[in-house]
């Protein structure tokens, strides 16, 4: 079986073909040109926010290998993140652990997606949104696609933006509390993570309604000790604005370039359907990369 990707089409063997532009092209044919894809990252972790992204791609967008962010290496996700943010309209929505506890993770994921959609609407006349298995009722038409990050190019792009954004928040948390290992497990309930919680206690940023955390909290209260041994400032960044995210992305990229010259990514001519000079100006004018 061979594998290749050409202009958004994944070819597996000689029989199976997945066109990652399938849903977008169907909408293009109906005269709908401004199509957003949205996805989230961080439903399962015990720690940190849930992050969602909404992305609108030019019609001739080309990025070989773009697929569900979970199937990409971290190095490739970072490169794709840089390329997508430079060539697309995009925004993120972030919902804090406290709000996740209040409204549940499903509702929080939907809220983060809607936040990202609203931010994109400030930049362009969004006409339609494709979501990764998240039905929603908003003021524009939407389509919920099961495993959408593996079937739609715009959802796949949103998946990368959401994942990288959240991972970088976890790196910040790791700098404040390296003993918890956030840079490795990203807040997910790994064995080492659970061991760290038992040893060092809970800190701000944990989702108190999640089973393992709830059990530790209740056990500590029953023993008469305080489960929150290390209250800290790790919540910083969980309510960042899109401008904050862009500025941090630019700073991160500058540091990476100083270490090693980035490998050029394949490009195509500017989209005529979505003029970057008009549509992406709001994002790219903020501390644009030199």
C-alpha positions as protocol buffer text, in pm:
chain_id: "A"
residue {
  index: 1
  type: UNK
  ca { x: 0 y: 0 z: 0 }
}
residue {
  index: 2
  type: UNK
  ca { x: 136 y: 342 z: -86 }
}
residue {
  index: 3
  type: UNK
  ca { x: 60 y: 677 z: 70 }
}
residue {
  index: 4
  type: UNK
  ca { x: 74 y: 1025 z: -77 }
}
residue {
  index: 5
  type: UNK
  ca { x: -107 y: 1356 z: -53 }
}
residue {
  index: 6
  type: UNK
  ca { x: -157 y: 1592 z: -343 }
}
residue {
  index: 7
  type: UNK
  ca { x: -350 y: 1915 z: -310 }
}
residue {
  index: 8
  type: UNK
  ca { x: -558 y: 1792 z: -19 }
}
residue {
  index: 9
  type: UNK
  ca { x: -620 y: 1440 z: -152 }
}
residue {
  index: 10
  type: UNK
  ca { x: -492 y: 1142 z: 42 }
}
residue {
  index: 11
  type: UNK
  ca { x: -449 y: 833 z: -169 }
}
residue {
  index: 12
  type: UNK
  ca { x: -431 y: 496 z: 4 }
}
residue {
  index: 13
  type: UNK
  ca { x: -354 y: 208 z: -227 }
}
residue {
  index: 14
  type: UNK
  ca { x: -537 y: 203 z: -558 }
}
residue {
  index: 15
  type: UNK
  ca { x: -893 y: 171 z: -430 }
}
residue {
  index: 16
  type: UNK
  ca { x: -942 y: 407 z: -138 }
}
residue {
  index: 17
  type: UNK
  ca { x: -931 y: 781 z: -176 }
}
residue {
  index: 18
  type: UNK
  ca { x: -1016 y: 1051 z: 76 }
}
residue {
  index: 19
  type: UNK
  ca { x: -1058 y: 1399 z: -62 }
}
residue {
  index: 20
  type: UNK
  ca { x: -993 y: 1639 z: 224 }
}
residue {
  index: 21
  type: UNK
  ca { x: -1157 y: 1917 z: 22 }
}
residue {
  index: 22
  type: UNK
  ca { x: -1478 y: 1716 z: -36 }
}
residue {
  index: 23
  type: UNK
  ca { x: -1705 y: 1914 z: 197 }
}
residue {
  index: 24
  type: UNK
  ca { x: -1549 y: 2247 z: 110 }
}
residue {
  index: 25
  type: UNK
  ca { x: -1580 y: 2188 z: -265 }
}
residue {
  index: 26
  type: UNK
  ca { x: -1947 y: 2096 z: -229 }
}
residue {
  index: 27
  type: UNK
  ca { x: -2005 y: 2430 z: -56 }
}
residue {
  index: 28
  type: UNK
  ca { x: -1795 y: 2619 z: -311 }
}
residue {
  index: 29
  type: UNK
  ca { x: -2020 y: 2480 z: -585 }
}
residue {
  index: 30
  type: UNK
  ca { x: -2318 y: 2631 z: -401 }
}
residue {
  index: 31
  type: UNK
  ca { x: -2155 y: 2972 z: -403 }
}
residue {
  index: 32
  type: UNK
  ca { x: -2039 y: 2956 z: -41 }
}
residue {
  index: 33
  type: UNK
  ca { x: -1680 y: 3077 z: -26 }
}
residue {
  index: 34
  type: UNK
  ca { x: -1599 y: 3168 z: 333 }
}
residue {
  index: 35
  type: UNK
  ca { x: -1597 y: 2835 z: 512 }
}
residue {
  index: 36
  type: UNK
  ca { x: -1465 y: 2788 z: 863 }
}
residue {
  index: 37
  type: UNK
  ca { x: -1344 y: 2466 z: 1017 }
}
residue {
  index: 38
  type: UNK
  ca { x: -1340 y: 2428 z: 1393 }
}
residue {
  index: 39
  type: UNK
  ca { x: -1195 y: 2174 z: 1634 }
}
residue {
  index: 40
  type: UNK
  ca { x: -1088 y: 2158 z: 1997 }
}
residue {
  index: 41
  type: UNK
  ca { x: -802 y: 2019 z: 2201 }
}
residue {
  index: 42
  type: UNK
  ca { x: -803 y: 1920 z: 2565 }
}
residue {
  index: 43
  type: UNK
  ca { x: -1122 y: 1736 z: 2652 }
}
residue {
  index: 44
  type: UNK
  ca { x: -949 y: 1453 z: 2837 }
}
residue {
  index: 45
  type: UNK
  ca { x: -678 y: 1617 z: 3051 }
}
residue {
  index: 46
  type: UNK
  ca { x: -711 y: 1659 z: 3426 }
}
residue {
  index: 47
  type: UNK
  ca { x: -537 y: 1994 z: 3410 }
}
residue {
  index: 48
  type: UNK
  ca { x: -566 y: 2313 z: 3207 }
}
residue {
  index: 49
  type: UNK
  ca { x: -819 y: 2470 z: 2973 }
}
residue {
  index: 50
  type: UNK
  ca { x: -994 y: 2338 z: 2667 }
}
residue {
  index: 51
  type: UNK
  ca { x: -884 y: 2524 z: 2352 }
}
residue {
  index: 52
  type: UNK
  ca { x: -1069 y: 2549 z: 2022 }
}
residue {
  index: 53
  type: UNK
  ca { x: -972 y: 2706 z: 1691 }
}
residue {
  index: 54
  type: UNK
  ca { x: -1161 y: 2823 z: 1385 }
}
residue {
  index: 55
  type: UNK
  ca { x: -978 y: 2849 z: 1052 }
}
residue {
  index: 56
  type: UNK
  ca { x: -1076 y: 2977 z: 706 }
}
residue {
  index: 57
  type: UNK
  ca { x: -844 y: 2861 z: 427 }
}
residue {
  index: 58
  type: UNK
  ca { x: -788 y: 3012 z: 83 }
}
residue {
  index: 59
  type: UNK
  ca { x: -930 y: 2798 z: -196 }
}
residue {
  index: 60
  type: UNK
  ca { x: -585 y: 2711 z: -325 }
}
residue {
  index: 61
  type: UNK
  ca { x: -437 y: 2635 z: 15 }
}
residue {
  index: 62
  type: UNK
  ca { x: -175 y: 2360 z: -6 }
}
residue {
  index: 63
  type: UNK
  ca { x: 10 y: 2196 z: 280 }
}
residue {
  index: 64
  type: UNK
  ca { x: 133 y: 1844 z: 215 }
}
residue {
  index: 65
  type: UNK
  ca { x: 69 y: 1606 z: 502 }
}
residue {
  index: 66
  type: UNK
  ca { x: -195 y: 1812 z: 684 }
}
residue {
  index: 67
  type: UNK
  ca { x: -429 y: 1580 z: 871 }
}
residue {
  index: 68
  type: UNK
  ca { x: -564 y: 1524 z: 1221 }
}
residue {
  index: 69
  type: UNK
  ca { x: -316 y: 1691 z: 1460 }
}
residue {
  index: 70
  type: UNK
  ca { x: -308 y: 1383 z: 1684 }
}
residue {
  index: 71
  type: UNK
  ca { x: -147 y: 1189 z: 1399 }
}
residue {
  index: 72
  type: UNK
  ca { x: 134 y: 1441 z: 1348 }
}
residue {
  index: 73
  type: UNK
  ca { x: 461 y: 1467 z: 1533 }
}
residue {
  index: 74
  type: UNK
  ca { x: 505 y: 1771 z: 1755 }
}
residue {
  index: 75
  type: UNK
  ca { x: 778 y: 1905 z: 1528 }
}
residue {
  index: 76
  type: UNK
  ca { x: 554 y: 1881 z: 1225 }
}
residue {
  index: 77
  type: UNK
  ca { x: 257 y: 2033 z: 1411 }
}
residue {
  index: 78
  type: UNK
  ca { x: 471 y: 2335 z: 1501 }
}
residue {
  index: 79
  type: UNK
  ca { x: 575 y: 2383 z: 1136 }
}
residue {
  index: 80
  type: UNK
  ca { x: 218 y: 2343 z: 1018 }
}
residue {
  index: 81
  type: UNK
  ca { x: 98 y: 2587 z: 1284 }
}
residue {
  index: 82
  type: UNK
  ca { x: 338 y: 2852 z: 1155 }
}
residue {
  index: 83
  type: UNK
  ca { x: 235 y: 2795 z: 795 }
}
residue {
  index: 84
  type: UNK
  ca { x: -140 y: 2792 z: 865 }
}
residue {
  index: 85
  type: UNK
  ca { x: -133 y: 3106 z: 1078 }
}
residue {
  index: 86
  type: UNK
  ca { x: 56 y: 3288 z: 804 }
}
residue {
  index: 87
  type: UNK
  ca { x: -174 y: 3180 z: 518 }
}
residue {
  index: 88
  type: UNK
  ca { x: -521 y: 3160 z: 672 }
}
residue {
  index: 89
  type: UNK
  ca { x: -776 y: 3349 z: 874 }
}
residue {
  index: 90
  type: UNK
  ca { x: -787 y: 3203 z: 1222 }
}
residue {
  index: 91
  type: UNK
  ca { x: -876 y: 3254 z: 1587 }
}
residue {
  index: 92
  type: UNK
  ca { x: -883 y: 3059 z: 1911 }
}
residue {
  index: 93
  type: UNK
  ca { x: -1124 y: 3027 z: 2202 }
}
residue {
  index: 94
  type: UNK
  ca { x: -1011 y: 2922 z: 2549 }
}
residue {
  index: 95
  type: UNK
  ca { x: -1234 y: 2805 z: 2835 }
}
residue {
  index: 96
  type: UNK
  ca { x: -1079 y: 2777 z: 3181 }
}
residue {
  index: 97
  type: UNK
  ca { x: -1073 y: 2471 z: 3410 }
}
residue {
  index: 98
  type: UNK
  ca { x: -1306 y: 2650 z: 3650 }
}
residue {
  index: 99
  type: UNK
  ca { x: -1568 y: 2695 z: 3383 }
}
residue {
  index: 100
  type: UNK
  ca { x: -1522 y: 2338 z: 3265 }
}
residue {
  index: 101
  type: UNK
  ca { x: -1614 y: 2231 z: 3619 }
}
residue {
  index: 102
  type: UNK
  ca { x: -1918 y: 2459 z: 3614 }
}
residue {
  index: 103
  type: UNK
  ca { x: -2072 y: 2369 z: 3278 }
}
residue {
  index: 104
  type: UNK
  ca { x: -1906 y: 2030 z: 3190 }
}
residue {
  index: 105
  type: UNK
  ca { x: -1643 y: 1961 z: 2926 }
}
residue {
  index: 106
  type: UNK
  ca { x: -1885 y: 1908 z: 2637 }
}
residue {
  index: 107
  type: UNK
  ca { x: -2049 y: 2246 z: 2688 }
}
residue {
  index: 108
  type: UNK
  ca { x: -1709 y: 2405 z: 2747 }
}
residue {
  index: 109
  type: UNK
  ca { x: -1577 y: 2261 z: 2419 }
}
residue {
  index: 110
  type: UNK
  ca { x: -1875 y: 2401 z: 2232 }
}
residue {
  index: 111
  type: UNK
  ca { x: -1831 y: 2740 z: 2399 }
}
residue {
  index: 112
  type: UNK
  ca { x: -1463 y: 2751 z: 2304 }
}
residue {
  index: 113
  type: UNK
  ca { x: -1554 y: 2673 z: 1942 }
}
residue {
  index: 114
  type: UNK
  ca { x: -1816 y: 2946 z: 1934 }
}
residue {
  index: 115
  type: UNK
  ca { x: -1569 y: 3193 z: 2085 }
}
residue {
  index: 116
  type: UNK
  ca { x: -1323 y: 3112 z: 1805 }
}
residue {
  index: 117
  type: UNK
  ca { x: -1597 y: 3142 z: 1543 }
}
residue {
  index: 118
  type: UNK
  ca { x: -1699 y: 3485 z: 1676 }
}
residue {
  index: 119
  type: UNK
  ca { x: -1340 y: 3605 z: 1655 }
}
residue {
  index: 120
  type: UNK
  ca { x: -1316 y: 3491 z: 1294 }
}
residue {
  index: 121
  type: UNK
  ca { x: -1642 y: 3667 z: 1214 }
}
residue {
  index: 122
  type: UNK
  ca { x: -1473 y: 3992 z: 1318 }
}
residue {
  index: 123
  type: UNK
  ca { x: -1222 y: 3937 z: 1038 }
}
residue {
  index: 124
  type: UNK
  ca { x: -1434 y: 3810 z: 749 }
}
residue {
  index: 125
  type: UNK
  ca { x: -1791 y: 3737 z: 640 }
}
residue {
  index: 126
  type: UNK
  ca { x: -1802 y: 3378 z: 755 }
}
residue {
  index: 127
  type: UNK
  ca { x: -2077 y: 3192 z: 568 }
}
residue {
  index: 128
  type: UNK
  ca { x: -2056 y: 2834 z: 691 }
}
residue {
  index: 129
  type: UNK
  ca { x: -1881 y: 2629 z: 961 }
}
residue {
  index: 130
  type: UNK
  ca { x: -1770 y: 2267 z: 955 }
}
residue {
  index: 131
  type: UNK
  ca { x: -1725 y: 2118 z: 1302 }
}
residue {
  index: 132
  type: UNK
  ca { x: -1559 y: 1805 z: 1432 }
}
residue {
  index: 133
  type: UNK
  ca { x: -1857 y: 1613 z: 1573 }
}
residue {
  index: 134
  type: UNK
  ca { x: -2001 y: 1916 z: 1751 }
}
residue {
  index: 135
  type: UNK
  ca { x: -2359 y: 2013 z: 1661 }
}
residue {
  index: 136
  type: UNK
  ca { x: -2428 y: 2377 z: 1736 }
}
residue {
  index: 137
  type: UNK
  ca { x: -2695 y: 2635 z: 1672 }
}
residue {
  index: 138
  type: UNK
  ca { x: -2549 y: 2971 z: 1577 }
}
residue {
  index: 139
  type: UNK
  ca { x: -2640 y: 3249 z: 1337 }
}
residue {
  index: 140
  type: UNK
  ca { x: -2478 y: 3078 z: 1035 }
}
residue {
  index: 141
  type: UNK
  ca { x: -2520 y: 2726 z: 894 }
}
residue {
  index: 142
  type: UNK
  ca { x: -2302 y: 2450 z: 1037 }
}
residue {
  index: 143
  type: UNK
  ca { x: -2228 y: 2087 z: 962 }
}
residue {
  index: 144
  type: UNK
  ca { x: -2110 y: 1838 z: 1222 }
}
residue {
  index: 145
  type: UNK
  ca { x: -1876 y: 1577 z: 1074 }
}
residue {
  index: 146
  type: UNK
  ca { x: -1777 y: 1264 z: 1266 }
}
residue {
  index: 147
  type: UNK
  ca { x: -1397 y: 1238 z: 1265 }
}
residue {
  index: 148
  type: UNK
  ca { x: -1398 y: 1565 z: 1078 }
}
residue {
  index: 149
  type: UNK
  ca { x: -1031 y: 1632 z: 1144 }
}
residue {
  index: 150
  type: UNK
  ca { x: -950 y: 1338 z: 914 }
}
residue {
  index: 151
  type: UNK
  ca { x: -1211 y: 1428 z: 649 }
}
residue {
  index: 152
  type: UNK
  ca { x: -1202 y: 1807 z: 612 }
}
residue {
  index: 153
  type: UNK
  ca { x: -895 y: 2019 z: 535 }
}
residue {
  index: 154
  type: UNK
  ca { x: -1027 y: 2319 z: 730 }
}
residue {
  index: 155
  type: UNK
  ca { x: -1111 y: 2112 z: 1039 }
}
residue {
  index: 156
  type: UNK
  ca { x: -766 y: 1950 z: 1016 }
}
residue {
  index: 157
  type: UNK
  ca { x: -609 y: 2297 z: 1011 }
}
residue {
  index: 158
  type: UNK
  ca { x: -816 y: 2402 z: 1313 }
}
residue {
  index: 159
  type: UNK
  ca { x: -707 y: 2085 z: 1491 }
}
residue {
  index: 160
  type: UNK
  ca { x: -342 y: 2183 z: 1452 }
}
residue {
  index: 161
  type: UNK
  ca { x: -398 y: 2540 z: 1578 }
}
residue {
  index: 162
  type: UNK
  ca { x: -595 y: 2422 z: 1882 }
}
residue {
  index: 163
  type: UNK
  ca { x: -346 y: 2149 z: 1973 }
}
residue {
  index: 164
  type: UNK
  ca { x: -34 y: 2364 z: 1943 }
}
residue {
  index: 165
  type: UNK
  ca { x: -194 y: 2653 z: 2131 }
}
residue {
  index: 166
  type: UNK
  ca { x: -291 y: 2428 z: 2421 }
}
residue {
  index: 167
  type: UNK
  ca { x: 43 y: 2248 z: 2429 }
}
residue {
  index: 168
  type: UNK
  ca { x: 223 y: 2580 z: 2466 }
}
residue {
  index: 169
  type: UNK
  ca { x: 3 y: 2670 z: 2760 }
}
residue {
  index: 170
  type: UNK
  ca { x: 111 y: 2341 z: 2916 }
}
residue {
  index: 171
  type: UNK
  ca { x: 477 y: 2434 z: 2863 }
}
residue {
  index: 172
  type: UNK
  ca { x: 408 y: 2753 z: 3057 }
}
residue {
  index: 173
  type: UNK
  ca { x: 257 y: 2549 z: 3340 }
}
residue {
  index: 174
  type: UNK
  ca { x: 561 y: 2321 z: 3332 }
}
residue {
  index: 175
  type: UNK
  ca { x: 794 y: 2617 z: 3375 }
}
residue {
  index: 176
  type: UNK
  ca { x: 604 y: 2716 z: 3690 }
}
residue {
  index: 177
  type: UNK
  ca { x: 578 y: 2359 z: 3825 }
}
residue {
  index: 178
  type: UNK
  ca { x: 826 y: 2124 z: 3655 }
}
residue {
  index: 179
  type: UNK
  ca { x: 767 y: 1860 z: 3923 }
}
residue {
  index: 180
  type: UNK
  ca { x: 428 y: 1779 z: 3766 }
}
residue {
  index: 181
  type: UNK
  ca { x: 570 y: 1704 z: 3421 }
}
residue {
  index: 182
  type: UNK
  ca { x: 313 y: 1902 z: 3224 }
}
residue {
  index: 183
  type: UNK
  ca { x: 546 y: 1933 z: 2923 }
}
residue {
  index: 184
  type: UNK
  ca { x: 538 y: 1556 z: 2886 }
}
residue {
  index: 185
  type: UNK
  ca { x: 179 y: 1452 z: 2954 }
}
residue {
  index: 186
  type: UNK
  ca { x: 4 y: 1785 z: 2873 }
}
residue {
  index: 187
  type: UNK
  ca { x: -228 y: 1733 z: 3169 }
}
residue {
  index: 188
  type: UNK
  ca { x: -355 y: 1389 z: 3069 }
}
residue {
  index: 189
  type: UNK
  ca { x: -398 y: 1123 z: 3343 }
}
residue {
  index: 190
  type: UNK
  ca { x: -77 y: 927 z: 3291 }
}
residue {
  index: 191
  type: UNK
  ca { x: 73 y: 714 z: 3567 }
}
residue {
  index: 192
  type: UNK
  ca { x: 351 y: 966 z: 3634 }
}
residue {
  index: 193
  type: UNK
  ca { x: 102 y: 1253 z: 3640 }
}
residue {
  index: 194
  type: UNK
  ca { x: -116 y: 1080 z: 3899 }
}
residue {
  index: 195
  type: UNK
  ca { x: 194 y: 1000 z: 4105 }
}
residue {
  index: 196
  type: UNK
  ca { x: 294 y: 1368 z: 4096 }
}
residue {
  index: 197
  type: UNK
  ca { x: -51 y: 1477 z: 4215 }
}
residue {
  index: 198
  type: UNK
  ca { x: -36 y: 1231 z: 4504 }
}
residue {
  index: 199
  type: UNK
  ca { x: 311 y: 1352 z: 4598 }
}
residue {
  index: 200
  type: UNK
  ca { x: 280 y: 1728 z: 4552 }
}
residue {
  index: 201
  type: UNK
  ca { x: -93 y: 1790 z: 4586 }
}
residue {
  index: 202
  type: UNK
  ca { x: -332 y: 1989 z: 4367 }
}
residue {
  index: 203
  type: UNK
  ca { x: -262 y: 2333 z: 4223 }
}
residue {
  index: 204
  type: UNK
  ca { x: -475 y: 2590 z: 4047 }
}
residue {
  index: 205
  type: UNK
  ca { x: -571 y: 2464 z: 3703 }
}
residue {
  index: 206
  type: UNK
  ca { x: -695 y: 2118 z: 3790 }
}
residue {
  index: 207
  type: UNK
  ca { x: -1045 y: 2016 z: 3684 }
}
residue {
  index: 208
  type: UNK
  ca { x: -1200 y: 1930 z: 4018 }
}
residue {
  index: 209
  type: UNK
  ca { x: -1496 y: 1741 z: 3870 }
}
residue {
  index: 210
  type: UNK
  ca { x: -1273 y: 1493 z: 3687 }
}
residue {
  index: 211
  type: UNK
  ca { x: -1266 y: 1151 z: 3852 }
}
residue {
  index: 212
  type: UNK
  ca { x: -899 y: 1112 z: 3956 }
}
residue {
  index: 213
  type: UNK
  ca { x: -876 y: 1473 z: 4080 }
}
residue {
  index: 214
  type: UNK
  ca { x: -1210 y: 1449 z: 4259 }
}
residue {
  index: 215
  type: UNK
  ca { x: -1099 y: 1132 z: 4435 }
}
residue {
  index: 216
  type: UNK
  ca { x: -774 y: 1289 z: 4553 }
}
residue {
  index: 217
  type: UNK
  ca { x: -952 y: 1601 z: 4671 }
}
residue {
  index: 218
  type: UNK
  ca { x: -1211 y: 1405 z: 4866 }
}
residue {
  index: 219
  type: UNK
  ca { x: -948 y: 1174 z: 5017 }
}
residue {
  index: 220
  type: UNK
  ca { x: -740 y: 1466 z: 5136 }
}
residue {
  index: 221
  type: UNK
  ca { x: -1037 y: 1646 z: 5287 }
}
residue {
  index: 222
  type: UNK
  ca { x: -1138 y: 1331 z: 5471 }
}
residue {
  index: 223
  type: UNK
  ca { x: -789 y: 1304 z: 5619 }
}
residue {
  index: 224
  type: UNK
  ca { x: -808 y: 1663 z: 5738 }
}
residue {
  index: 225
  type: UNK
  ca { x: -531 y: 1796 z: 5513 }
}
residue {
  index: 226
  type: UNK
  ca { x: -548 y: 2060 z: 5245 }
}
residue {
  index: 227
  type: UNK
  ca { x: -531 y: 1909 z: 4893 }
}
residue {
  index: 228
  type: UNK
  ca { x: -425 y: 2245 z: 4750 }
}
residue {
  index: 229
  type: UNK
  ca { x: -66 y: 2250 z: 4868 }
}
residue {
  index: 230
  type: UNK
  ca { x: 83 y: 2462 z: 4593 }
}
residue {
  index: 231
  type: UNK
  ca { x: -158 y: 2733 z: 4487 }
}
residue {
  index: 232
  type: UNK
  ca { x: 20 y: 2922 z: 4215 }
}
residue {
  index: 233
  type: UNK
  ca { x: -6 y: 3137 z: 3908 }
}
residue {
  index: 234
  type: UNK
  ca { x: -30 y: 2857 z: 3652 }
}
residue {
  index: 235
  type: UNK
  ca { x: -373 y: 2982 z: 3549 }
}
residue {
  index: 236
  type: UNK
  ca { x: -199 y: 3266 z: 3369 }
}
residue {
  index: 237
  type: UNK
  ca { x: -274 y: 3237 z: 3002 }
}
residue {
  index: 238
  type: UNK
  ca { x: -595 y: 3037 z: 3029 }
}
residue {
  index: 239
  type: UNK
  ca { x: -795 y: 3346 z: 2935 }
}
residue {
  index: 240
  type: UNK
  ca { x: -565 y: 3492 z: 2676 }
}
residue {
  index: 241
  type: UNK
  ca { x: -692 y: 3709 z: 2393 }
}
residue {
  index: 242
  type: UNK
  ca { x: -627 y: 3618 z: 2029 }
}
residue {
  index: 243
  type: UNK
  ca { x: -377 y: 3906 z: 2017 }
}
residue {
  index: 244
  type: UNK
  ca { x: -185 y: 3750 z: 2308 }
}
residue {
  index: 245
  type: UNK
  ca { x: -174 y: 3418 z: 2126 }
}
residue {
  index: 246
  type: UNK
  ca { x: -46 y: 3581 z: 1806 }
}
residue {
  index: 247
  type: UNK
  ca { x: 227 y: 3775 z: 1986 }
}
residue {
  index: 248
  type: UNK
  ca { x: 341 y: 3461 z: 2167 }
}
residue {
  index: 249
  type: UNK
  ca { x: 339 y: 3266 z: 1843 }
}
residue {
  index: 250
  type: UNK
  ca { x: 561 y: 3526 z: 1678 }
}
residue {
  index: 251
  type: UNK
  ca { x: 801 y: 3524 z: 1972 }
}
residue {
  index: 252
  type: UNK
  ca { x: 811 y: 3145 z: 1968 }
}
residue {
  index: 253
  type: UNK
  ca { x: 885 y: 3140 z: 1596 }
}
residue {
  index: 254
  type: UNK
  ca { x: 1166 y: 3395 z: 1630 }
}
residue {
  index: 255
  type: UNK
  ca { x: 1331 y: 3180 z: 1894 }
}
residue {
  index: 256
  type: UNK
  ca { x: 1300 y: 2871 z: 1674 }
}
residue {
  index: 257
  type: UNK
  ca { x: 1447 y: 3048 z: 1371 }
}
residue {
  index: 258
  type: UNK
  ca { x: 1743 y: 3165 z: 1578 }
}
residue {
  index: 259
  type: UNK
  ca { x: 1817 y: 2804 z: 1673 }
}
residue {
  index: 260
  type: UNK
  ca { x: 1770 y: 2651 z: 1331 }
}
residue {
  index: 261
  type: UNK
  ca { x: 1667 y: 2783 z: 994 }
}
residue {
  index: 262
  type: UNK
  ca { x: 1312 y: 2669 z: 927 }
}
residue {
  index: 263
  type: UNK
  ca { x: 1259 y: 2431 z: 638 }
}
residue {
  index: 264
  type: UNK
  ca { x: 1062 y: 2610 z: 360 }
}
residue {
  index: 265
  type: UNK
  ca { x: 709 y: 2481 z: 320 }
}
residue {
  index: 266
  type: UNK
  ca { x: 544 y: 2434 z: -22 }
}
residue {
  index: 267
  type: UNK
  ca { x: 339 y: 2730 z: -129 }
}
residue {
  index: 268
  type: UNK
  ca { x: 102 y: 2818 z: -406 }
}
residue {
  index: 269
  type: UNK
  ca { x: -6 y: 3155 z: -550 }
}
residue {
  index: 270
  type: UNK
  ca { x: -224 y: 3380 z: -339 }
}
residue {
  index: 271
  type: UNK
  ca { x: -589 y: 3287 z: -335 }
}
residue {
  index: 272
  type: UNK
  ca { x: -809 y: 3504 z: -550 }
}
residue {
  index: 273
  type: UNK
  ca { x: -1120 y: 3391 z: -368 }
}
residue {
  index: 274
  type: UNK
  ca { x: -990 y: 3506 z: -28 }
}
residue {
  index: 275
  type: UNK
  ca { x: -763 y: 3808 z: -63 }
}
residue {
  index: 276
  type: UNK
  ca { x: -507 y: 3789 z: 222 }
}
residue {
  index: 277
  type: UNK
  ca { x: -446 y: 4166 z: 198 }
}
residue {
  index: 278
  type: UNK
  ca { x: -801 y: 4231 z: 306 }
}
residue {
  index: 279
  type: UNK
  ca { x: -904 y: 3922 z: 495 }
}
residue {
  index: 280
  type: UNK
  ca { x: -592 y: 3839 z: 698 }
}
residue {
  index: 281
  type: UNK
  ca { x: -472 y: 4194 z: 769 }
}
residue {
  index: 282
  type: UNK
  ca { x: -618 y: 4198 z: 1119 }
}
residue {
  index: 283
  type: UNK
  ca { x: -411 y: 3896 z: 1219 }
}
residue {
  index: 284
  type: UNK
  ca { x: -90 y: 3939 z: 1022 }
}
residue {
  index: 285
  type: UNK
  ca { x: -44 y: 4309 z: 1100 }
}
residue {
  index: 286
  type: UNK
  ca { x: 4 y: 4229 z: 1467 }
}
residue {
  index: 287
  type: UNK
  ca { x: 378 y: 4193 z: 1510 }
}
residue {
  index: 288
  type: UNK
  ca { x: 417 y: 4029 z: 1169 }
}
residue {
  index: 289
  type: UNK
  ca { x: 718 y: 3804 z: 1125 }
}
residue {
  index: 290
  type: UNK
  ca { x: 1013 y: 3971 z: 959 }
}
